[in-house]
Amino acid sequence: MVLTQSHYVEKLLKKFNYFYVKLVFTPYDSSIKLKKNLSKGISSHKYSQIIGSLLHLTNFSRPDITYAVGKLGRYTNNPDHSHWIALERVFRYIKGIINYDIHYTCFHVVIEGFSDAN
């Protein structure tokens, strides 16, 4: 079984005008320190739309961008320029891995689940 969302990623990149971007190899640059924006923000509506679309992607087929999207999702109320730069980096990363899939192979018929007691 193969799980892919390459069509969704392509549609997402085109919708937000990030289809023709330079590629990067990591979704998040840890040297950038994101902090709360205390001044006037820029386009929080579009920013939150993008974060929502990326959250959908992380839930179904791209767990590798979960940390970056979760970190950026904290600033949907009032993003500044540094948040947009970090968000663009996620787009540049997913552009490079647009054709990556999750492959499930069938070894055993047993399904295992784990739960935290808390």
Biopython code that builds the backbone (N, CA, C, O; Angstrom):
import numpy as np
from Bio.PDB.StructureBuilder import StructureBuilder

atoms = [
    (1, "MET", "N", (0.844, -1.162, 0.000)),
    (1, "MET", "CA", (0.000, 0.000, 0.000)),
    (1, "MET", "C", (0.901, 1.241, 0.000)),
    (1, "MET", "O", (1.887, 1.308, 0.734)),
    (2, "VAL", "N", (0.554, 2.187, -0.809)),
    (2, "VAL", "CA", (1.331, 3.416, -0.926)),
    (2, "VAL", "C", (0.417, 4.601, -0.618)),
    (2, "VAL", "O", (-0.687, 4.717, -1.151)),
    (3, "LEU", "N", (0.905, 5.468, 0.250)),
    (3, "LEU", "CA", (0.160, 6.670, 0.610)),
    (3, "LEU", "C", (0.911, 7.874, 0.047)),
    (3, "LEU", "O", (2.059, 8.124, 0.415)),
    (4, "THR", "N", (0.263, 8.610, -0.837)),
    (4, "THR", "CA", (0.912, 9.754, -1.465)),
    (4, "THR", "C", (-0.065, 10.924, -1.549)),
    (4, "THR", "O", (-1.274, 10.732, -1.676)),
    (5, "GLN", "N", (0.471, 12.118, -1.478)),
    (5, "GLN", "CA", (-0.337, 13.318, -1.666)),
    (5, "GLN", "C", (0.392, 14.294, -2.591)),
    (5, "GLN", "O", (0.321, 15.507, -2.399)),
    (6, "SER", "N", (1.077, 13.770, -3.571)),
    (6, "SER", "CA", (1.837, 14.637, -4.473)),
    (6, "SER", "C", (0.928, 15.610, -5.221)),
    (6, "SER", "O", (1.310, 16.754, -5.468)),
    (7, "HIS", "N", (-0.262, 15.162, -5.578)),
    (7, "HIS", "CA", (-1.198, 16.058, -6.264)),
    (7, "HIS", "C", (-1.631, 17.203, -5.341)),
    (7, "HIS", "O", (-1.716, 18.356, -5.765)),
    (8, "TYR", "N", (-1.901, 16.870, -4.079)),
    (8, "TYR", "CA", (-2.291, 17.895, -3.104)),
    (8, "TYR", "C", (-1.150, 18.885, -2.868)),
    (8, "TYR", "O", (-1.385, 20.090, -2.778)),
    (9, "VAL", "N", (0.083, 18.385, -2.768)),
    (9, "VAL", "CA", (1.241, 19.260, -2.561)),
    (9, "VAL", "C", (1.410, 20.194, -3.755)),
    (9, "VAL", "O", (1.644, 21.391, -3.588)),
    (10, "GLU", "N", (1.290, 19.645, -4.944)),
    (10, "GLU", "CA", (1.402, 20.478, -6.156)),
    (10, "GLU", "C", (0.317, 21.555, -6.185)),
    (10, "GLU", "O", (0.595, 22.713, -6.496)),
    (11, "LYS", "N", (-0.895, 21.177, -5.865)),
    (11, "LYS", "CA", (-2.011, 22.126, -5.833)),
    (11, "LYS", "C", (-1.775, 23.214, -4.779)),
    (11, "LYS", "O", (-2.059, 24.389, -5.013)),
    (12, "LEU", "N", (-1.255, 22.810, -3.627)),
    (12, "LEU", "CA", (-0.960, 23.733, -2.545)),
    (12, "LEU", "C", (0.131, 24.731, -2.940)),
    (12, "LEU", "O", (0.002, 25.929, -2.689)),
    (13, "LEU", "N", (1.190, 24.238, -3.550)),
    (13, "LEU", "CA", (2.289, 25.109, -3.986)),
    (13, "LEU", "C", (1.820, 26.116, -5.033)),
    (13, "LEU", "O", (2.226, 27.278, -5.007)),
    (14, "LYS", "N", (0.983, 25.679, -5.935)),
    (14, "LYS", "CA", (0.477, 26.584, -6.969)),
    (14, "LYS", "C", (-0.516, 27.597, -6.394)),
    (14, "LYS", "O", (-0.518, 28.764, -6.787)),
    (15, "LYS", "N", (-1.348, 27.150, -5.473)),
    (15, "LYS", "CA", (-2.351, 28.034, -4.888)),
    (15, "LYS", "C", (-1.720, 29.217, -4.165)),
    (15, "LYS", "O", (-2.216, 30.340, -4.260)),
    (16, "PHE", "N", (-0.630, 28.972, -3.443)),
    (16, "PHE", "CA", (0.008, 30.023, -2.671)),
    (16, "PHE", "C", (1.257, 30.598, -3.356)),
    (16, "PHE", "O", (2.059, 31.279, -2.717)),
    (17, "ASN", "N", (1.416, 30.322, -4.655)),
    (17, "ASN", "CA", (2.497, 30.862, -5.487)),
    (17, "ASN", "C", (3.897, 30.510, -4.974)),
    (17, "ASN", "O", (4.780, 31.367, -4.919)),
    (18, "TYR", "N", (4.086, 29.255, -4.604)),
    (18, "TYR", "CA", (5.403, 28.776, -4.189)),
    (18, "TYR", "C", (5.861, 27.600, -5.039)),
    (18, "TYR", "O", (6.712, 26.823, -4.606)),
    (19, "PHE", "N", (5.314, 27.458, -6.234)),
    (19, "PHE", "CA", (5.666, 26.315, -7.068)),
    (19, "PHE", "C", (7.065, 26.448, -7.667)),
    (19, "PHE", "O", (7.768, 25.449, -7.821)),
    (20, "TYR", "N", (7.465, 27.644, -7.999)),
    (20, "TYR", "CA", (8.780, 27.856, -8.606)),
    (20, "TYR", "C", (9.710, 28.489, -7.583)),
    (20, "TYR", "O", (9.996, 29.685, -7.644)),
    (21, "VAL", "N", (10.170, 27.689, -6.658)),
    (21, "VAL", "CA", (11.066, 28.161, -5.608)),
    (21, "VAL", "C", (12.333, 27.318, -5.599)),
    (21, "VAL", "O", (12.360, 26.196, -6.105)),
    (22, "LYS", "N", (13.366, 27.876, -5.021)),
    (22, "LYS", "CA", (14.623, 27.160, -4.866)),
    (22, "LYS", "C", (14.461, 26.134, -3.740)),
    (22, "LYS", "O", (13.860, 26.436, -2.709)),
    (23, "LEU", "N", (14.989, 24.936, -3.932)),
    (23, "LEU", "CA", (14.798, 23.848, -2.987)),
    (23, "LEU", "C", (15.766, 23.929, -1.811)),
    (23, "LEU", "O", (16.880, 24.436, -1.939)),
    (24, "VAL", "N", (15.323, 23.420, -0.669)),
    (24, "VAL", "CA", (16.175, 23.255, 0.509)),
    (24, "VAL", "C", (16.021, 21.811, 0.989)),
    (24, "VAL", "O", (15.091, 21.113, 0.585)),
    (25, "PHE", "N", (16.941, 21.366, 1.856)),
    (25, "PHE", "CA", (16.948, 19.975, 2.275)),
    (25, "PHE", "C", (16.389, 19.738, 3.673)),
    (25, "PHE", "O", (16.267, 18.591, 4.103)),
    (26, "THR", "N", (16.051, 20.800, 4.380)),
    (26, "THR", "CA", (15.448, 20.665, 5.707)),
    (26, "THR", "C", (14.245, 21.603, 5.804)),
    (26, "THR", "O", (14.266, 22.691, 5.228)),
    (27, "PRO", "N", (13.205, 21.199, 6.519)),
    (27, "PRO", "CA", (12.012, 22.042, 6.588)),
    (27, "PRO", "C", (12.111, 23.210, 7.566)),
    (27, "PRO", "O", (11.298, 24.133, 7.517)),
    (28, "TYR", "N", (13.106, 23.172, 8.454)),
    (28, "TYR", "CA", (13.188, 24.210, 9.479)),
    (28, "TYR", "C", (14.644, 24.534, 9.753)),
    (28, "TYR", "O", (15.476, 23.634, 9.870)),
    (29, "ASP", "N", (14.951, 25.819, 9.853)),
    (29, "ASP", "CA", (16.299, 26.272, 10.177)),
    (29, "ASP", "C", (16.349, 26.597, 11.667)),
    (29, "ASP", "O", (15.750, 27.576, 12.114)),
    (30, "SER", "N", (17.061, 25.781, 12.429)),
    (30, "SER", "CA", (17.076, 25.951, 13.881)),
    (30, "SER", "C", (17.861, 27.182, 14.330)),
    (30, "SER", "O", (17.773, 27.570, 15.495)),
    (31, "SER", "N", (18.618, 27.797, 13.443)),
    (31, "SER", "CA", (19.357, 29.008, 13.819)),
    (31, "SER", "C", (18.445, 30.235, 13.880)),
    (31, "SER", "O", (18.814, 31.250, 14.470)),
    (32, "ILE", "N", (17.262, 30.147, 13.279)),
    (32, "ILE", "CA", (16.298, 31.250, 13.333)),
    (32, "ILE", "C", (15.493, 31.110, 14.620)),
    (32, "ILE", "O", (14.857, 30.083, 14.856)),
    (33, "LYS", "N", (15.525, 32.129, 15.431)),
    (33, "LYS", "CA", (14.774, 32.129, 16.691)),
    (33, "LYS", "C", (13.467, 32.890, 16.488)),
    (33, "LYS", "O", (13.464, 34.115, 16.366)),
    (34, "LEU", "N", (12.381, 32.170, 16.455)),
    (34, "LEU", "CA", (11.075, 32.793, 16.295)),
    (34, "LEU", "C", (10.575, 33.269, 17.644)),
    (34, "LEU", "O", (10.722, 32.581, 18.654)),
    (35, "LYS", "N", (9.981, 34.456, 17.650)),
    (35, "LYS", "CA", (9.426, 34.985, 18.892)),
    (35, "LYS", "C", (8.121, 35.699, 18.598)),
    (35, "LYS", "O", (7.800, 35.993, 17.446)),
    (36, "LYS", "N", (7.387, 35.968, 19.639)),
    (36, "LYS", "CA", (6.087, 36.621, 19.511)),
    (36, "LYS", "C", (6.248, 38.011, 18.897)),
    (36, "LYS", "O", (7.133, 38.776, 19.281)),
    (37, "ASN", "N", (5.390, 38.319, 17.951)),
    (37, "ASN", "CA", (5.402, 39.616, 17.305)),
    (37, "ASN", "C", (4.563, 40.590, 18.127)),
    (37, "ASN", "O", (3.374, 40.361, 18.349)),
    (38, "LEU", "N", (5.181, 41.668, 18.571)),
    (38, "LEU", "CA", (4.468, 42.659, 19.373)),
    (38, "LEU", "C", (4.034, 43.868, 18.550)),
    (38, "LEU", "O", (3.266, 44.703, 19.030)),
    (39, "SER", "N", (4.516, 43.963, 17.329)),
    (39, "SER", "CA", (4.123, 45.071, 16.460)),
    (39, "SER", "C", (2.988, 44.604, 15.543)),
    (39, "SER", "O", (2.414, 43.533, 15.743)),
    (40, "LYS", "N", (2.680, 45.410, 14.553)),
    (40, "LYS", "CA", (1.613, 45.067, 13.615)),
    (40, "LYS", "C", (2.047, 43.882, 12.749)),
    (40, "LYS", "O", (3.144, 43.878, 12.191)),
    (41, "GLY", "N", (1.183, 42.892, 12.646)),
    (41, "GLY", "CA", (1.478, 41.693, 11.872)),
    (41, "GLY", "C", (1.173, 41.874, 10.395)),
    (41, "GLY", "O", (0.621, 42.891, 9.975)),
    (42, "ILE", "N", (1.547, 40.861, 9.613)),
    (42, "ILE", "CA", (1.289, 40.890, 8.184)),
    (42, "ILE", "C", (0.428, 39.706, 7.776)),
    (42, "ILE", "O", (0.823, 38.557, 7.970)),
    (43, "SER", "N", (-0.713, 39.966, 7.227)),
    (43, "SER", "CA", (-1.619, 38.998, 6.619)),
    (43, "SER", "C", (-1.785, 37.711, 7.429)),
    (43, "SER", "O", (-1.402, 36.628, 6.987)),
    (44, "SER", "N", (-2.354, 37.852, 8.602)),
    (44, "SER", "CA", (-2.550, 36.670, 9.441)),
    (44, "SER", "C", (-3.591, 35.709, 8.846)),
    (44, "SER", "O", (-3.550, 34.509, 9.119)),
    (45, "HIS", "N", (-4.511, 36.227, 8.044)),
    (45, "HIS", "CA", (-5.517, 35.359, 7.417)),
    (45, "HIS", "C", (-4.860, 34.382, 6.442)),
    (45, "HIS", "O", (-5.122, 33.181, 6.498)),
    (46, "LYS", "N", (-4.020, 34.885, 5.561)),
    (46, "LYS", "CA", (-3.341, 34.021, 4.595)),
    (46, "LYS", "C", (-2.383, 33.070, 5.307)),
    (46, "LYS", "O", (-2.281, 31.898, 4.942)),
    (47, "TYR", "N", (-1.683, 33.573, 6.320)),
    (47, "TYR", "CA", (-0.756, 32.757, 7.098)),
    (47, "TYR", "C", (-1.500, 31.585, 7.740)),
    (47, "TYR", "O", (-1.025, 30.450, 7.687)),
    (48, "SER", "N", (-2.647, 31.845, 8.339)),
    (48, "SER", "CA", (-3.397, 30.772, 8.987)),
    (48, "SER", "C", (-3.981, 29.785, 7.968)),
    (48, "SER", "O", (-4.110, 28.598, 8.268)),
    (49, "GLN", "N", (-4.332, 30.260, 6.777)),
    (49, "GLN", "CA", (-4.777, 29.362, 5.719)),
    (49, "GLN", "C", (-3.665, 28.393, 5.325)),
    (49, "GLN", "O", (-3.899, 27.197, 5.153)),
    (50, "ILE", "N", (-2.458, 28.926, 5.187)),
    (50, "ILE", "CA", (-1.324, 28.088, 4.810)),
    (50, "ILE", "C", (-1.009, 27.082, 5.912)),
    (50, "ILE", "O", (-0.772, 25.907, 5.630)),
    (51, "ILE", "N", (-1.006, 27.533, 7.158)),
    (51, "ILE", "CA", (-0.729, 26.634, 8.281)),
    (51, "ILE", "C", (-1.775, 25.515, 8.333)),
    (51, "ILE", "O", (-1.427, 24.356, 8.560)),
    (52, "GLY", "N", (-3.033, 25.848, 8.128)),
    (52, "GLY", "CA", (-4.086, 24.835, 8.112)),
    (52, "GLY", "C", (-3.890, 23.812, 7.009)),
    (52, "GLY", "O", (-4.090, 22.616, 7.224)),
    (53, "SER", "N", (-3.500, 24.274, 5.828)),
    (53, "SER", "CA", (-3.251, 23.363, 4.712)),
    (53, "SER", "C", (-2.054, 22.459, 4.996)),
    (53, "SER", "O", (-2.070, 21.273, 4.666)),
    (54, "LEU", "N", (-1.025, 23.023, 5.606)),
    (54, "LEU", "CA", (0.160, 22.222, 5.939)),
    (54, "LEU", "C", (-0.142, 21.234, 7.071)),
    (54, "LEU", "O", (0.406, 20.131, 7.087)),
    (55, "LEU", "N", (-1.005, 21.617, 8.015)),
    (55, "LEU", "CA", (-1.399, 20.687, 9.078)),
    (55, "LEU", "C", (-2.128, 19.475, 8.495)),
    (55, "LEU", "O", (-1.922, 18.347, 8.941)),
    (56, "HIS", "N", (-2.970, 19.711, 7.511)),
    (56, "HIS", "CA", (-3.640, 18.601, 6.823)),
    (56, "HIS", "C", (-2.604, 17.664, 6.209)),
    (56, "HIS", "O", (-2.726, 16.442, 6.293)),
    (57, "LEU", "N", (-1.604, 18.245, 5.603)),
    (57, "LEU", "CA", (-0.547, 17.464, 4.975)),
    (57, "LEU", "C", (0.237, 16.652, 6.001)),
    (57, "LEU", "O", (0.568, 15.494, 5.746)),
    (58, "THR", "N", (0.540, 17.242, 7.158)),
    (58, "THR", "CA", (1.297, 16.521, 8.186)),
    (58, "THR", "C", (0.487, 15.375, 8.777)),
    (58, "THR", "O", (1.055, 14.349, 9.149)),
    (59, "ASN", "N", (-0.822, 15.532, 8.870)),
    (59, "ASN", "CA", (-1.657, 14.481, 9.454)),
    (59, "ASN", "C", (-1.772, 13.240, 8.586)),
    (59, "ASN", "O", (-2.007, 12.148, 9.102)),
    (60, "PHE", "N", (-1.609, 13.390, 7.281)),
    (60, "PHE", "CA", (-1.854, 12.259, 6.397)),
    (60, "PHE", "C", (-0.628, 11.666, 5.731)),
    (60, "PHE", "O", (-0.569, 10.448, 5.559)),
    (61, "SER", "N", (0.350, 12.468, 5.348)),
    (61, "SER", "CA", (1.438, 11.851, 4.588)),
    (61, "SER", "C", (2.814, 12.485, 4.763)),
    (61, "SER", "O", (3.778, 11.971, 4.196)),
    (62, "ARG", "N", (2.953, 13.556, 5.506)),
    (62, "ARG", "CA", (4.259, 14.204, 5.650)),
    (62, "ARG", "C", (4.611, 14.446, 7.112)),
    (62, "ARG", "O", (4.619, 15.593, 7.557)),
    (63, "PRO", "N", (4.901, 13.402, 7.859)),
    (63, "PRO", "CA", (5.259, 13.595, 9.266)),
    (63, "PRO", "C", (6.591, 14.318, 9.455)),
    (63, "PRO", "O", (6.882, 14.799, 10.550)),
    (64, "ASP", "N", (7.397, 14.400, 8.404)),
    (64, "ASP", "CA", (8.703, 15.056, 8.501)),
    (64, "ASP", "C", (8.603, 16.572, 8.647)),
    (64, "ASP", "O", (9.580, 17.207, 9.046)),
    (65, "ILE", "N", (7.461, 17.169, 8.339)),
    (65, "ILE", "CA", (7.326, 18.620, 8.496)),
    (65, "ILE", "C", (6.493, 18.992, 9.721)),
    (65, "ILE", "O", (6.173, 20.163, 9.923)),
    (66, "THR", "N", (6.146, 18.010, 10.526)),
    (66, "THR", "CA", (5.281, 18.249, 11.680)),
    (66, "THR", "C", (5.878, 19.237, 12.670)),
    (66, "THR", "O", (5.179, 20.128, 13.153)),
    (67, "TYR", "N", (7.161, 19.090, 12.978)),
    (67, "TYR", "CA", (7.786, 20.001, 13.944)),
    (67, "TYR", "C", (7.753, 21.433, 13.439)),
    (67, "TYR", "O", (7.369, 22.342, 14.176)),
    (68, "ALA", "N", (8.150, 21.645, 12.193)),
    (68, "ALA", "CA", (8.200, 23.000, 11.631)),
    (68, "ALA", "C", (6.808, 23.628, 11.580)),
    (68, "ALA", "O", (6.643, 24.793, 11.941)),
    (69, "VAL", "N", (5.823, 22.880, 11.142)),
    (69, "VAL", "CA", (4.465, 23.414, 11.033)),
    (69, "VAL", "C", (3.886, 23.681, 12.425)),
    (69, "VAL", "O", (3.198, 24.681, 12.627)),
    (70, "GLY", "N", (4.158, 22.802, 13.373)),
    (70, "GLY", "CA", (3.695, 23.020, 14.734)),
    (70, "GLY", "C", (4.304, 24.256, 15.358)),
    (70, "GLY", "O", (3.625, 25.020, 16.044)),
    (71, "LYS", "N", (5.592, 24.448, 15.114)),
    (71, "LYS", "CA", (6.288, 25.627, 15.636)),
    (71, "LYS", "C", (5.719, 26.905, 15.009)),
    (71, "LYS", "O", (5.485, 27.888, 15.713)),
    (72, "LEU", "N", (5.500, 26.894, 13.711)),
    (72, "LEU", "CA", (4.968, 28.069, 13.019)),
    (72, "LEU", "C", (3.496, 28.304, 13.342)),
    (72, "LEU", "O", (3.020, 29.438, 13.282)),
    (73, "GLY", "N", (2.782, 27.249, 13.681)),
    (73, "GLY", "CA", (1.367, 27.372, 14.015)),
    (73, "GLY", "C", (1.123, 28.166, 15.290)),
    (73, "GLY", "O", (0.009, 28.636, 15.522)),
    (74, "ARG", "N", (2.129, 28.318, 16.103)),
    (74, "ARG", "CA", (1.994, 29.096, 17.342)),
    (74, "ARG", "C", (1.813, 30.588, 17.073)),
    (74, "ARG", "O", (1.363, 31.329, 17.947)),
    (75, "TYR", "N", (2.160, 31.023, 15.875)),
    (75, "TYR", "CA", (2.162, 32.456, 15.568)),
    (75, "TYR", "C", (1.092, 32.849, 14.557)),
    (75, "TYR", "O", (1.240, 33.863, 13.876)),
    (76, "THR", "N", (0.023, 32.076, 14.445)),
    (76, "THR", "CA", (-1.009, 32.393, 13.447)),
    (76, "THR", "C", (-1.783, 33.662, 13.760)),
    (76, "THR", "O", (-2.362, 34.271, 12.861)),
    (77, "ASN", "N", (-1.801, 34.062, 15.000)),
    (77, "ASN", "CA", (-2.545, 35.257, 15.385)),
    (77, "ASN", "C", (-1.887, 36.545, 14.890)),
    (77, "ASN", "O", (-2.582, 37.473, 14.476)),
    (78, "ASN", "N", (-0.560, 36.610, 14.929)),
    (78, "ASN", "CA", (0.132, 37.841, 14.581)),
    (78, "ASN", "C", (1.521, 37.550, 14.012)),
    (78, "ASN", "O", (2.519, 37.813, 14.683)),
    (79, "PRO", "N", (1.612, 37.011, 12.785)),
    (79, "PRO", "CA", (2.928, 36.670, 12.220)),
    (79, "PRO", "C", (3.688, 37.908, 11.762)),
    (79, "PRO", "O", (3.090, 38.913, 11.376)),
    (80, "ASP", "N", (5.004, 37.821, 11.811)),
    (80, "ASP", "CA", (5.834, 38.895, 11.256)),
    (80, "ASP", "C", (6.673, 38.343, 10.108)),
    (80, "ASP", "O", (6.459, 37.218, 9.658)),
    (81, "HIS", "N", (7.615, 39.130, 9.645)),
    (81, "HIS", "CA", (8.414, 38.754, 8.478)),
    (81, "HIS", "C", (9.236, 37.491, 8.717)),
    (81, "HIS", "O", (9.379, 36.678, 7.804)),
    (82, "SER", "N", (9.777, 37.306, 9.916)),
    (82, "SER", "CA", (10.590, 36.110, 10.198)),
    (82, "SER", "C", (9.743, 34.841, 10.154)),
    (82, "SER", "O", (10.235, 33.781, 9.768)),
    (83, "HIS", "N", (8.485, 34.941, 10.542)),
    (83, "HIS", "CA", (7.596, 33.784, 10.472)),
    (83, "HIS", "C", (7.311, 33.416, 9.016)),
    (83, "HIS", "O", (7.248, 32.238, 8.665)),
    (84, "TRP", "N", (7.139, 34.432, 8.179)),
    (84, "TRP", "CA", (6.910, 34.167, 6.752)),
    (84, "TRP", "C", (8.121, 33.529, 6.102)),
    (84, "TRP", "O", (7.974, 32.643, 5.260)),
    (85, "ILE", "N", (9.312, 33.963, 6.475)),
    (85, "ILE", "CA", (10.527, 33.369, 5.915)),
    (85, "ILE", "C", (10.623, 31.897, 6.296)),
    (85, "ILE", "O", (10.974, 31.057, 5.468)),
    (86, "ALA", "N", (10.308, 31.586, 7.558)),
    (86, "ALA", "CA", (10.336, 30.194, 8.011)),
    (86, "ALA", "C", (9.253, 29.376, 7.305)),
    (86, "ALA", "O", (9.467, 28.206, 6.987)),
    (87, "LEU", "N", (8.098, 29.984, 7.063)),
    (87, "LEU", "CA", (7.018, 29.296, 6.356)),
    (87, "LEU", "C", (7.401, 29.024, 4.902)),
    (87, "LEU", "O", (7.102, 27.957, 4.366)),
    (88, "GLU", "N", (8.055, 29.979, 4.275)),
    (88, "GLU", "CA", (8.525, 29.783, 2.909)),
    (88, "GLU", "C", (9.538, 28.651, 2.830)),
    (88, "GLU", "O", (9.593, 27.931, 1.833)),
    (89, "ARG", "N", (10.339, 28.492, 3.880)),
    (89, "ARG", "CA", (11.307, 27.395, 3.899)),
    (89, "ARG", "C", (10.596, 26.037, 3.879)),
    (89, "ARG", "O", (11.065, 25.102, 3.230)),
    (90, "VAL", "N", (9.477, 25.928, 4.583)),
    (90, "VAL", "CA", (8.706, 24.684, 4.560)),
    (90, "VAL", "C", (8.221, 24.402, 3.143)),
    (90, "VAL", "O", (8.289, 23.264, 2.678)),
    (91, "PHE", "N", (7.735, 25.428, 2.457)),
    (91, "PHE", "CA", (7.302, 25.256, 1.067)),
    (91, "PHE", "C", (8.462, 24.852, 0.169)),
    (91, "PHE", "O", (8.301, 24.000, -0.706)),
    (92, "ARG", "N", (9.616, 25.449, 0.374)),
    (92, "ARG", "CA", (10.786, 25.094, -0.429)),
    (92, "ARG", "C", (11.199, 23.644, -0.184)),
    (92, "ARG", "O", (11.679, 22.965, -1.092)),
    (93, "TYR", "N", (11.007, 23.176, 1.049)),
    (93, "TYR", "CA", (11.327, 21.792, 1.381)),
    (93, "TYR", "C", (10.337, 20.823, 0.734)),
    (93, "TYR", "O", (10.747, 19.842, 0.113)),
    (94, "ILE", "N", (9.033, 21.093, 0.876)),
    (94, "ILE", "CA", (8.059, 20.152, 0.316)),
    (94, "ILE", "C", (8.066, 20.149, -1.208)),
    (94, "ILE", "O", (7.646, 19.173, -1.830)),
    (95, "LYS", "N", (8.539, 21.233, -1.808)),
    (95, "LYS", "CA", (8.698, 21.239, -3.268)),
    (95, "LYS", "C", (9.736, 20.197, -3.678)),
    (95, "LYS", "O", (9.585, 19.535, -4.705)),
    (96, "GLY", "N", (10.787, 20.054, -2.877)),
    (96, "GLY", "CA", (11.838, 19.087, -3.185)),
    (96, "GLY", "C", (11.438, 17.643, -2.937)),
    (96, "GLY", "O", (12.019, 16.732, -3.527)),
    (97, "ILE", "N", (10.454, 17.420, -2.073)),
    (97, "ILE", "CA", (10.040, 16.046, -1.757)),
    (97, "ILE", "C", (8.622, 15.777, -2.244)),
    (97, "ILE", "O", (7.915, 14.947, -1.673)),
    (98, "ILE", "N", (8.213, 16.462, -3.273)),
    (98, "ILE", "CA", (6.827, 16.379, -3.754)),
    (98, "ILE", "C", (6.438, 14.954, -4.147)),
    (98, "ILE", "O", (5.270, 14.587, -4.020)),
    (99, "ASN", "N", (7.369, 14.158, -4.614)),
    (99, "ASN", "CA", (7.052, 12.805, -5.066)),
    (99, "ASN", "C", (7.364, 11.726, -4.037)),
    (99, "ASN", "O", (7.329, 10.541, -4.370)),
    (100, "TYR", "N", (7.663, 12.095, -2.808)),
    (100, "TYR", "CA", (7.917, 11.110, -1.761)),
    (100, "TYR", "C", (6.595, 10.479, -1.324)),
    (100, "TYR", "O", (5.562, 11.145, -1.256)),
    (101, "ASP", "N", (6.653, 9.192, -1.033)),
    (101, "ASP", "CA", (5.471, 8.443, -0.627)),
    (101, "ASP", "C", (5.761, 7.714, 0.679)),
    (101, "ASP", "O", (6.917, 7.572, 1.078)),
    (102, "ILE", "N", (4.719, 7.261, 1.329)),
    (102, "ILE", "CA", (4.846, 6.359, 2.461)),
    (102, "ILE", "C", (4.409, 4.987, 1.979)),
    (102, "ILE", "O", (3.282, 4.808, 1.518)),
    (103, "HIS", "N", (5.309, 4.022, 2.090)),
    (103, "HIS", "CA", (5.042, 2.658, 1.636)),
    (103, "HIS", "C", (4.786, 1.757, 2.841)),
    (103, "HIS", "O", (5.584, 1.715, 3.777)),
    (104, "TYR", "N", (3.685, 1.052, 2.806)),
    (104, "TYR", "CA", (3.366, 0.066, 3.827)),
    (104, "TYR", "C", (3.507, -1.316, 3.199)),
    (104, "TYR", "O", (2.893, -1.610, 2.173)),
    (105, "THR", "N", (4.317, -2.153, 3.824)),
    (105, "THR", "CA", (4.481, -3.508, 3.325)),
    (105, "THR", "C", (3.772, -4.473, 4.257)),
    (105, "THR", "O", (3.582, -4.182, 5.438)),
    (106, "CYS", "N", (3.396, -5.581, 3.745)),
    (106, "CYS", "CA", (2.625, -6.549, 4.516)),
    (106, "CYS", "C", (3.532, -7.687, 4.965)),
    (106, "CYS", "O", (3.821, -8.599, 4.191)),
    (107, "PHE", "N", (3.975, -7.633, 6.199)),
    (107, "PHE", "CA", (4.745, -8.729, 6.763)),
    (107, "PHE", "C", (3.854, -9.625, 7.609)),
    (107, "PHE", "O", (3.851, -10.845, 7.441)),
    (108, "HIS", "N", (3.115, -9.031, 8.500)),
    (108, "HIS", "CA", (2.243, -9.775, 9.393)),
    (108, "HIS", "C", (0.830, -9.194, 9.294)),
    (108, "HIS", "O", (0.632, -8.048, 8.890)),
    (109, "VAL", "N", (-0.112, -10.000, 9.664)),
    (109, "VAL", "CA", (-1.490, -9.564, 9.637)),
    (109, "VAL", "C", (-1.873, -8.923, 10.975)),
    (109, "VAL", "O", (-3.022, -8.523, 11.160)),
    (110, "VAL", "N", (-0.938, -8.824, 11.891)),
    (110, "VAL", "CA", (-1.200, -8.298, 13.218)),
    (110, "VAL", "C", (-1.034, -6.775, 13.214)),
    (110, "VAL", "O", (-0.038, -6.252, 12.714)),
    (111, "ILE", "N", (-2.005, -6.084, 13.769)),
    (111, "ILE", "CA", (-1.908, -4.641, 13.932)),
    (111, "ILE", "C", (-1.613, -4.365, 15.393)),
    (111, "ILE", "O", (-2.336, -4.828, 16.275)),
    (112, "GLU", "N", (-0.544, -3.607, 15.655)),
    (112, "GLU", "CA", (-0.169, -3.295, 17.018)),
    (112, "GLU", "C", (-0.465, -1.827, 17.304)),
    (112, "GLU", "O", (-0.271, -0.966, 16.446)),
    (113, "GLY", "N", (-0.929, -1.556, 18.499)),
    (113, "GLY", "CA", (-1.197, -0.188, 18.906)),
    (113, "GLY", "C", (-0.597, 0.082, 20.274)),
    (113, "GLY", "O", (-0.440, -0.833, 21.083)),
    (114, "PHE", "N", (-0.269, 1.315, 20.528)),
    (114, "PHE", "CA", (0.311, 1.715, 21.793)),
    (114, "PHE", "C", (-0.485, 2.883, 22.348)),
    (114, "PHE", "O", (-1.019, 3.705, 21.602)),
    (115, "SER", "N", (-0.554, 2.942, 23.663)),
    (115, "SER", "CA", (-1.307, 3.999, 24.308)),
    (115, "SER", "C", (-0.548, 4.465, 25.548)),
    (115, "SER", "O", (0.113, 3.671, 26.217)),
    (116, "ASP", "N", (-0.647, 5.733, 25.842)),
    (116, "ASP", "CA", (-0.044, 6.285, 27.042)),
    (116, "ASP", "C", (-1.097, 6.232, 28.142)),
    (116, "ASP", "O", (-2.253, 6.591, 27.919)),
    (117, "ALA", "N", (-0.703, 5.788, 29.317)),
    (117, "ALA", "CA", (-1.658, 5.626, 30.401)),
    (117, "ALA", "C", (-2.188, 6.965, 30.914)),
    (117, "ALA", "O", (-3.235, 6.998, 31.560)),
    (118, "ASN", "N", (-1.498, 8.055, 30.645)),
    (118, "ASN", "CA", (-1.960, 9.355, 31.104)),
    (118, "ASN", "C", (-3.124, 9.799, 30.273)),
    (118, "ASN", "O", (-3.667, 10.881, 30.499)),
]
sb = StructureBuilder()
sb.init_structure("model")
sb.init_model(0)
sb.init_chain("A")
sb.init_seg("    ")
for serial, (resi, resn, name, xyz) in enumerate(atoms, 1):
    if name == "N":
        sb.init_residue(resn, " ", resi, " ")
    sb.init_atom(name, np.array(xyz, "f"), 0.0, 1.0, " ", f" {name:<3s}", serial, name[0])
structure = sb.get_structure()
